[in-house]
Amino acid sequence: MRTFLSDIRYAIRMWSRSPGFVAIAVSTLALGIGANTTMFSIVNATLLRPLAYPDPDRLVVLWEGRASDPDPNTYNIFSLPDYRDLKARSRTLSEVAIFDSGGSGYNLTSSGEPEQVSGVRVTASFFKVLGVSPFLGRNFTEDEEQPGRDRVVILSYGLWTRRYGADRTLVGRPITINGTAYTVAGVMPAGFQFQFWSGERQLWVPGGWTVGDQERGSHSFLCIGRMKPGATLEQTRAEVDTIGRAISKENPAQLPDGTVRLEALQETGVADLKSGLTLMLAVVGFVLLIACVNVANLMLARAAGRSRELAIRAAIGASARRIIRQLLTESLVLSAVGGAAGILLAVWGTSLIVPLLPAEVRFAPMRPADQIGVDWMVLAFTAAISIASGLFFGLAPAVASLRSDLDHPLKDSARGSTGSGRATVRHALVAAEVALTLVVLAGAGLMVASLGRLLRVDPGLDPKNVLVMELSLPQENLYYGPPLHRQFCAQLDQHVSAVPGVVSVSAIAHLPLGGGSAGRGVAIEGRPDPDPANAPGASYTVACPNVLRTLGIRLVGGREFTDRDAVGAPGVVLINETMAKKYWPNEDPVGKRLQIGTRVDPAEDWLTIVGVFADVRHRGLDRTTPPVLMRPYNQAAWPWMSVVTRTASAPASFEGPVKRALRIVEPQLPVSFVNTMETIIGDSVSSRRFAMRLLTGFALLALVLAAVGIAGVVSYSVTQRTQEIGIRLALGAQPRDVVRLILRSSLRWTLVGLVVGLVSALALGRYMETLVFEVKPTDPFVLAAVSVVLLSVALLAAYLPAREATGVDPVTALRSE
């Protein structure tokens, strides 16, 4: 240890005498290590860090699905009756709970300006499953899940402090939510956060189960559970599968071929993120390798200049092992400084990158984006890659020194010689640098091509000059039954359309490309009830009149909704082209009738199809369009509506006037989520855009590092060949001959790197298949384009020092001879 500390002190003294070299090396390492640390902090918070609940490994999520269908994407959320059966029969789960799948907007109208916050209906067992209790007040009771007894609320710590001034006397007092008095039962601890898609929740209320909730076919709730101590995932998975099959046999019409599937809560919602984030971490690892190659070449050049010093050390008794240890210690000191600078860059970079993360990462289940940062695990990762980097870039000069003839510098001190071995190592490192850079460039090129094709997809609507605002419209029966606000659509049209510059206005429950969706089974008139496993179904939404006109969706046949389509009038629906072609092929569906539900119910009214509208990419530009069924809000309301307003000019300038008009329509209901349709469509590809930008940034960084590395090696090679170049010029060689000679040598190794890089890009391309849209990972155009770019940059990087070499004065170059 004393020797090691002595080597460290010597390294520090030596590096202090070479500030220029240290600045270049540390800057190069800091970029590579900082980029890796930033990326790992995202991966750590999203994929690796345990959930912030007691015994998080015992928390699970349960889904309903078909026993014969292994596809995890077909998992379904729970119904209330199925949850009750599961809870009563399970022996491996100590607690089970359900909560609203999408959360809700709750309007607070007391203690300040009206405000809409995100909340969720839960069972009384919800907080018991998570293992967390209110720090102030109490939990819900099972009695409070019943309608009429459910007017109690638990607040988040943030909402309690922000809106109610952390008033401890608030517990037991009423606050007004959705126009109704709710008694505050408790306040959750400051560190408690609950996020399951769609952002963090700020309040919780008991279920207050409606008539619709009681139906076994109403799958509306997410189900979570806590395994008993000693129970394993395999045991619990087998048990819930058995329970699910039993429930299915008892209720074949509602749950055909059914089972219950289980996964660890830690793994929920990250499967789609894992491949993308892992790829990004691998790419940024390539950038660090490129940085290390650059520093290794710098160290090789420096070691060549220190050949006399190393020879003297060997002459006075230093072993090769001792010399290598000294060189590696110097490298580790350099990498430690680079790692420290990289951490500072990562802290700054993380603060910049977190707001730009796509919604899939920021709203990953149970992993709020504000938890992304530099913690002890990130620091440990940075220390590890710093040490690994130091060993990597220090190994090449150390081995080169070991293999060289240490007596040679003492025999011929007039000339410093690097030897052909060192030159070969330097050029081989350049080839590796080119190969790594090509892989990163290929990834970025594929993402650019993919996003370009995705943005050319027709969304099926005209997003230009469309303003979007959200309103929460409380319903007595939530997702079922007629509207509580029966004049909403008419008043919306009356007051918002009166705003100068407004072309049309409407409202829709599930905004296309907005992320929300619902589904319903249907029974078609004149057709026998199908096998429940193959019952027709469609995505379901409700809307006010003029929705197609306002969103710029083409009406293919029939008519839109009108104000006459109200409660008491015959039930009507609109369907999209996909639904028309799927269930009424080769015939006009307008005038056909259907019922909501998988079987004909004599107690239900028939709904007549009055119009067919063009397909809209509802779930994403890269997703196929499902069958869509739309009902008029005036006949079947929805508790949360997106108000869409088409304007004559830039929609942002209409925000204030439209908000004022909405206050006339619903004075007590605050407006939330103000945006434009163009921005929403852009946000729908945010994950791909973010990946493209990140990969492009890494690719540019890799390209710059590669160019600097190539220029540095060529420049050093020119310096070592000064006498040779002088002799050639003295013998009549033209400057262009010298440039051609140097470029030929550099180009040979660059081409080797390009070939290796292309082979690697082809081999690694399959890992990008899920990240690209209508682009093959082996796309020849993309690979050719990035190869040309890299080759051009490499030639330019080599040309500049080569041209400078032609200015060598032959007399000066030969004077030492």
N, C-alpha and C positions, 0 to 999 in steps of 0.2 A: 504493500500500500504506500510505503514511503517513496518507493521508486515511481509509482504511478502518480503520486502527488507532485513529485519532482518533475516528471514529464509534462504534467499539466502546467506547472509554473513556467517551464521552458517554452511550451507552446504559446502561452499567453504573451511572453516577452517577444517571441519571434513574430507572432501575428501583429503585435503592436508596432513593429517596424515596417509592416507592409499594409498600411491602411487602405490603399487603393484596391489591392487584391482582396482583402477581407471584405470591403464594401461590395464588390462585385459578387463574390461567392455567397455572402450572407444574403444579399438581395435576391439572388437566384433561388437559394434554399428557402427563404422566407415566403416567396411566391408559391413554391411547390408545397411546402408544409402548411402554409396558411390556407391554401385552397382545400387541401385534404382535411384539415381540422374543421373548416367550415362545413364541408360536406358530411363529415362524420358526425358533427353535432346534430345535423338534421336526421341522419340515419339512427343515431343513438336515441333521440327523443321519440322518434316515430316507430322504430322497430325493436330496439333493444332494452330500453329502460323499463323496469317493472312498473306496473300501474301503482298509483299512489293510494292504495287501499290496504287494509290489513289482510295478510295472507292472499295476495293477488293470484297466486297459482291455483287457488281453489275456486275462482270465479269463472263461470262459463256462460255462454250464450246458446239458446236453444231455438231451433227452427223446425218448421213443419215442411215435409216434402214427400215425394213419392218414393216408396221403397225400391221401385224398379228403375229409378232415374238417378244415376250417379253424379249428374252434373250439379255442382254446388251453386251455380247461378240460378237454379230453379227453386232454391230454398224460399219458403213462404213464412210470413210472420204469423203470430198466434191469434186465435180467437179466444174470447173470455171463457167459454165453456171448456175448451180444450185445456186451457191453463189450469182451470179448477180441477179437472180430472187428473192432470199430470201431478199437481201439487198433492192431491190426496193419495196417489198411488206410489209416489217415489219414496224409496228408502235410502238412497245414497245422497240425496240433496237435502241439506238442513233447512234451506230457505229458497223459495222461488218467488219471483215478482214479474209483473208486466208493466209496461208504460207505453204511452202514445208513440207510435213509430216515427212521426214527423215532428212532434212538438207543436206548439201553438203560439199564436200571438195573443197576449193578454193585455187588455187596455186598463192602465192605472189612471184614475181620474180624481184621486184625492191627494192631498199634500203636494201641490204644485201643478205644473202644466200637465195636460194629458200626455201619456207616454205609452208606447207599446213595447212590452218586453217579452222575451221568449220563455215559455213555461211548458210544463208537461203534466199530464194526468198519470198518477201512479197508484199502485196498490200499497196498503199499509206496510207490507213486507219489504218495500223497495230499499229503504235505507238499511234495513237489517241485512239484506243480501250484500250490500256494499261494505257493511261493517262500520258504518259511521252514524253517529247520532247528532242531533242539533246541540250546539254549544249553549244555546239559550232556548228555553221552552221545552217542547216535547215532540215526539213522533206522532204520526197519524194512528188512529185505531181502526180496526176492521169495520166497526159500525159506521165510520165516516166515509166508507166507500159507497154507501147507499145514497140514492138521490134524495135530496132534502136535508141530508146530514153532512153533505160534502162541502159546505161553505166555510172551509178552513184552508189555510195556506201556510207553507213554510217558505221563507225567503232565503236567497243566497246572501252571504256576508256582504258582497259588493253592492247589491241592491239596497240592503238594509242601511249601509253606511252612506251611500250616495244619495238616495232619495229621502231617507227617513232620519238622517243625521245620527245613526247608531243609537237611537233612543231605546233603552232597555225596557222602558214601560210600554213599548209597542206590543209586546207579547200579551195576548188576551184581549187586545183592542181590535176593532174592525177597520178595514181599509176597503176602498171601493175598487172592484175588479169587474170589468165588463158591465158596469152599471149595477152590480150587486154587492152587498156587504159580505166580506169574507173576514173571519176572525184569524188573526195571526197566531198560529200554534207554536212556531219556533223559528230560529235562525240557524243556518248551517255554519260550521266553523270557517275561519278565514281561508284555510288551505284547501277546502273542499271544492272540487270542480267536477262537473259532470257534462260531458260532451259526447253525443252519439249522432254524428252527422248534423248538419244544419246549425252548428255553433253551440256555444255554451248556454245552459239553462240558468235562468235567474229566479224562477219560483216553481214550486211544486204544489199540486192540489190533488185531493183524493179522486178516485175514478168517477164516482157519481154515475154509475153505469146506466146508459140509456137503453131504450127498447132495442135499438139496432145493435148495441154492443152485446146483447144477450144472445144473438143468433150465432149458431156454431159456424155458419159460413162466412161470418164477418171477420175476416183476418185483418186486424187493425193495430195489433200490439206487438212490441218487441218483448222477448222473454229472457230474463237473466236468472241465474241461480248460483248458489254457493254449495260446493260439495262438502259433505261431512268430513271431519278429520279422518285420515286413513283411506278414504275412498280415492280411487284413481280415475283418470279420464276414461280408460278402457272399460272399467266396471260401470261407470255412470253412463257411458255411451251405449253399452249393451242394454242397460236397464231402460233408458228412455226410448230406445228403439223398440223394445218389447211393449212398453206402454203405448207408444204411438201406433203400433200395429193393432193393439187391442182396441184403442179408440176408433181406429179406422173401420174395424169389423163391426163395431157397434153403431157406427154412423156412416154407412157406405155412400150415401147420397152427398153428404157434405165433405167427406174426406176419403175419397176412393184411393185404394192402394197406398195408404198413408203411413208415415212413420215420423219419428222425431229425431232430428240430428243435433249433434252437440259439437261445440268447438270452444277452446279456451278463449276467454274474453281478451287476453293479451294478443291473440292472433286475429281478432275480428276486424275486418275492414282494411287489413294491411296487405292482403294477398296481391291485389292489383298494384300496390305501391312498391312492394318488395322488389319486383324485377326492375322497375325503373330506377329506384334509388340505388340498388346494388350496381346497376350498369353505370350510373353516374359516379359512384365511389370507385369503380374500376377505372373509369376514364380519367378521373382526377389522379388516380394512382399512376397512370401512364405519364401524366404531366410531371409528377414528382420524379419518376424515373428519368425523364428527359432533363429535368433540372440537375439530377445527380450526375448524369452523363456529362453535362456541361462542366460541373464542378470537378469531376474526375479528370477531364481534359485539362482544366486549369491546373490541377494538382500534378498531372503528368509533366506539364510544361515547367512548373516550378521545381519538380523533382529533378528534371534534367539540369536546371540551373544550380541545383544543390549537389550535383554529382561529386564535386571535389570535397565538400563537407562530409558526405556519406563515406567517401573513400578514406578520408582521414579517420573517421570513427572506426571503420573496419580495420585500418592499419594499427590502431592503438588497442585493439582487442575486442571491439564490439561485435557480438555475434549477429548473424542475419536476423535471428528471432528478435534480438534486442532492438535492431534498427526498425524492423517492421512494427514493433510495438510502439516505438516513438512516433512513427509516421501515422499510425492509426489513432494514437492519442491526440495528435494535432488535428486530425480530421474530426474526431469526436468533439473537440473544443469548438471547432468551426460549426459543426452541426448543432451543438447546443445553443450557440448564439443565434443561428438561423431558426431553430425551433422556438426560442423565446420571441424572436421577431414575428414568427409565423403565428404564435398565439395572439399577439397584439393585432395582427391583420385579421385573424379569425374572429376576434371579438367585434371588430369594426365591420367585417364582412357579414357576420351573422345578423347584426342589427339592420343591415341594408337588405339582406336577402329574404328575411322572414316575411316582411310585408308583401313581397313579390311571389311568395309561394302559391301554387294553385290551391283551390279550395279543397281538393282531395287530400292534401297534406295538412293544411291549416285546420281543417275540420275532421281529421282522422279520428275515428271513435276513441274516446277516453284519452286523447292525446292533444290537449290544447297547444296552439302554436306558441303561446308565451312561455312554455316550458323548454323551448329550444334555446340552447345556450351552452356555454363552456362550463362543464362541471368536472368532478374528479375523474370520471370515466373518459371524458374527452381529453383531459390533461394527460392521463395515462397513455391514451392512444398517441397523442402528440409526442410524448417522451419516447415511445416505442419507435415511431417512424423516424424521429430525429436520430436515435441511435442507429437504426437500420440504415438510414441515409449516410451517416458518417462512416459506417463500416463499408457501405457499397462504394462510395466515391473515393474512400481512402484505400481500398483494397488494390485498385489498379496500379497507382504509383508505388505502393508498397511491394507488390509482386514484381513489378517492373524493376525496381531497385534490387530485389533479391536475385533476379535472373541476370542482371547486367554484370559486367566485369568491373568490380569496384576499384581495381588497380589501375584501370585505363586512364582515368582523369589525372592521376599522379604522374603517369609516364608521359602524357601529352597535355600539359596544362595550358598550352597556348590556345587550344581549340576546345570549346565545349561541344561535345557530341552527344546526341540523344540516342544514337543507335537505331538500326532498322527495326528492331523489336518494338521499341517504344513508339515509333512512327506507325507501325502496323496496328498497335493497340489503339492509338488515337483515332486512326481512320476506321477501325472496326467499331469503336464507340460512336463515331459519327453515323455509320451505317445503322447501328441500333437506334440512334436518335431519330433518324429519318423514318425508320420502320414504325416506331412508336407514334411519331407525329402523323404518319399516314393513317394509322388506325383511328386516331382521334379525329382527324379531318374527315375520314369516311363516315364516322358516326354523325358528325355535325352535318355533313352533306346530305345524308339520308333524312335527317330530321327536317332540314330546310325543304327538301323536295316533298316530304310527306305533308308538312304544314301547308305548302303552296297548293297541293292538290286538294287538301281538306277545305281550304278557304274558298276554293272554286266550286264547292258543292252548293247546289241550290237549296236553301233552307225551306223553300216552299211558301215563304211569306216575304213581304217587303218591309224590312226593318227601318228604312229611312224615315226620320221625323216622327218616331213613335216614342212617347214618354210613358214610363211605367211607374206606378205607385201601388203600394199594398195597403189593404184595409182588413182589419179583423172584424167580421160581422157575426157576433155571437148567435148561436142557434140553440134552441131547446133540445133538439135531438141530433145535434152536431152534423153527421154526414147523411142524415135521412130526413125526409119530410119536407113540407113546404117552407118557404122563407119566413123568418120572423120579421124581417124588414121588407114587406111586400112592395113598397114603392121605391125600393132602392134603384132599380134600373131606370125607371121613368124619371126620377129626380136627378139621377146622374146625368142622363141625357139632357134634361131641361137646363141644369145649372152649368155644367161643364161646357156643353155645346155653345152656351151664350158667351163664353170667353172669346174675345176677338182673336182670330187666327187659328182657332180650333176647327179642324175639318170634320172629325167624328170622334166619338168616345164610346167605350164599352168596358166590360169587365169579364174576366175569365178565371176559373178556379186554378187551373194548372197551366201556367204560362209556357208556351213552347220554348224548349231549350232552357227553361228556368230550373230544372232539376226535380220538380215535383211530379207525382203521378199517382193514380189510383186505378183499380181494376174491378170489373164486374163481369159475372157470367150472364149470358142472355139465352132466352128461349125464343125460337122463331116460329111464327104462326104457320100452321099447316104442316109442320114437320114433327115427327115423333120425338119424344124425349130421348136424347142420346144417352149413350153410356156416360156416366159422370166423369170418367177419365178423359173423355173426348168432347166435353160440352163446349159450345161456342163461348167466346169471351172477347173482351175488348178493354183497352184503356178508357177510363171514364173521366169526364170533366163536365162542368156546367158553365154557362156563359149568358151574358145579357145580349139583347138584340144588337146588331151592327158589329159583332165581333169579327166576322170575316172581312168586312169592309175596312174596319179600323186596322187590323193586322196585315191587310194586303194579301189575304188568302183567297185563292180563286174558287168561286162557286161553280162546280161542274154541272150540277143539275138541281132542279127544284128551287127552293127559296131559303132565305135565312129566317131566324126567329123574328117575331114581331111582338109588340106589347099585348097582342091578343092571346099569345101563348102563355096564359096565366093560370092560377089555381082555379079549378072549376071548368076550364076549357079542356078539350081532348088532349091527351098527352102526346107530345111530339119529340122527335130527336133528329139530330144531324149525324151523319156518319162520314168517314173519309173514304177515299177511293180504295184503299187496301181492304177495308172491311167490306165494301161493296163487291169487290172482285172475289173475295174469299168466300162469302156466304151467299151471294147472288150472282154467280158467274153467268155471263151471257144474257143477263136480264136487267131491267131497270128496277133498282130497289126503291125508288120513290113511290110511296103509297103502301109499301110492305109494312107489316107490323111485327113487333117483338115485345117481350117482357124482360125486365131486369130479374135475373135469377136463372139457375141452370135448368129448371123445369117449369112447365106451364102451371101457374097458380090461378085457379078460378076467382080468387078474391082480389087479384091484382088487375089493374087496368092495362089494356094494350096501348103501346106507344107506337105512333105512326111516323115512319121516316118521311120527312118533308124536304130534305135536301142532302146533297152529297158535295163535299168540299175536297179540294186537292190535298194530297198528302203533304204533311209538314214533318220535318225532321225533329220530332218532339223530344226525343231522349238524347240527341247528339248528332252532329253532322256526320259522324262516323258510324252511326247506328241505323239499322233498317227501321222503317216506319211500321209500327204495329197497327192493328185495327183500332180505330178510335171512335168512341160513342160520345156525343155531346148532347146534354139536356139543357133546356132553358132555366135560368136562375129563378124565374118567376113561378116555376113548377117544382123544382127540386134544388134547394139552395145548398150552399157550401159555406163553411164558417170563415174561410180566408179567401179573399178575392184580389186579383191583380187588376187595377184600373189601368186601361191602356187608352192613350189619347194620341190621335194623329194630328199633327200640327202643320201649319203652312210653311214654317221655317224651323230653324234650329230648336229642338224640343227643350233644351236646358233653359232657355229664356222664358218658358211657360210654367216653370215649376211653381213660382209664387202664385200667379193667378189661378192655376188649377187647384192648388192646395186650398186657397181661399174659397173656391167654389165647392170643394169637398167638405169644408167645414159647415157650409150651408146644408149640404145633403145629410151629413152625420156629424153634428156639432161635438159629440162626446167621444168620437172615435179618431184617435191620432193616426196620421199617415206615416208609414215606414217604408224603407227600401225604395228610395227614389233613384231611378236609373233610366237609361235609354235602351231601346231594343237592340240597337247596333252594338252597344257595350255588352249586353247580355249574350248576344251571339258570339262576340269575341271572347267573353269569359268562358263560354262552353268549351272552347279549345285551349283554355288556359294551361292545362297540364302539359299538352303537347307544345304550346308556345314556350312555356317555362323550360321544358327539356331542351327545346331547340336553342333558346338563348343561352342556357347554361353550357350546352355542348359547344355552341359557337364560340362562347367566351373562352372555354378551355382550349378549343382548337386554335384560336388566335394566339393565346398564351403559348401553346406548344409550338406554333409556327415561329413566333418571335424567338423563343428559346433555341429552336433548331437553327434558325438563321444566325443567331449570335454564336452558337456552337460551331457551325460550319465556318463562319468568317474567322472565328478565333483559331481554329485548327489550321486553316489555310494561311492565315497571317503568321502563325508561329512557324509553319513549314517554309514560308517565304523567307523568314528571318534566318532559319537554319541553312537555307540554300542560297544565301546572299552571294557567297563566293562563286558557286556554280553559275548563278545568273550573270554575275559580272564577267565570268569567262565567256559565256555564250554571247553576251553583247559585244565583248571585245573582239570575238572572232567573227562578228558580222551578223549575228542573229537580229531579226527585226522584233520590235516590241510586241507585235501581234503573235509572233512565234512563241515568245515567253508566256504571254497570256494563255495561248492555246495549250502549252505544255502544262501549266498549273491547273487549268480548268479540266484537262483530260484526266489528270490524277484525281482531282476532287470528284469529277463526274462518275468515275468508275465506282467509287465507294457509295456515292449517292444512289446509283442505279441498283447496286446490291441491296441497299436499304429499301428502295421502292419495291423491289421484287419480294423481299421478305415481308414488307408491310402489306402488300396486296394479298399475299397468301394468308397472312394473319387476319386481315379484314374479312376475307371470304370465310375463313374458319369461324370467326367470332360473330359473323353477320346474323346467324340464326337466333342469337340472344336479343336481337332488336326487332324480331318479327312482330311482337305484341305492341311495340311502340310506334310503328310506322303505319301509314294509311296508303294503300294502293301503290306502294313502292316496295320492290323486292330488295332485301338486304344485300343482294349481289348485283344490284342495278349497274350495268356497265357504264352508263353515261355518268353517274355520280362518281364511280371509282376512277374513271378516266379524267373527269374534271378536277378532282382533288389531287390526282397524280400530277397533272399539268401544273396546277398551282404550286404544289410543293417543289416540283422540279425547277420551276421558274424562280422561286424564292431561293432555292439552293444555289442555282447558277449565279443569281445576283449577289448572294452572300459571298460566293467564291470569287466573283469577278472584281469586286472592289479592292481587296488586298492584292489580287493578281495584277491589276492595272497599276497599283502603286509600286509593284515590284519592277515595272519597266522603267521607273525613274532612277534605278540604282546606277551610280557612277562607277564604271568598270575600274577606274584607277583606285578609287577609295576601297572598293570591294577586294582588290588584289594587293593592297598595300601590305597587309599582314604576311603575304607570301614572301 
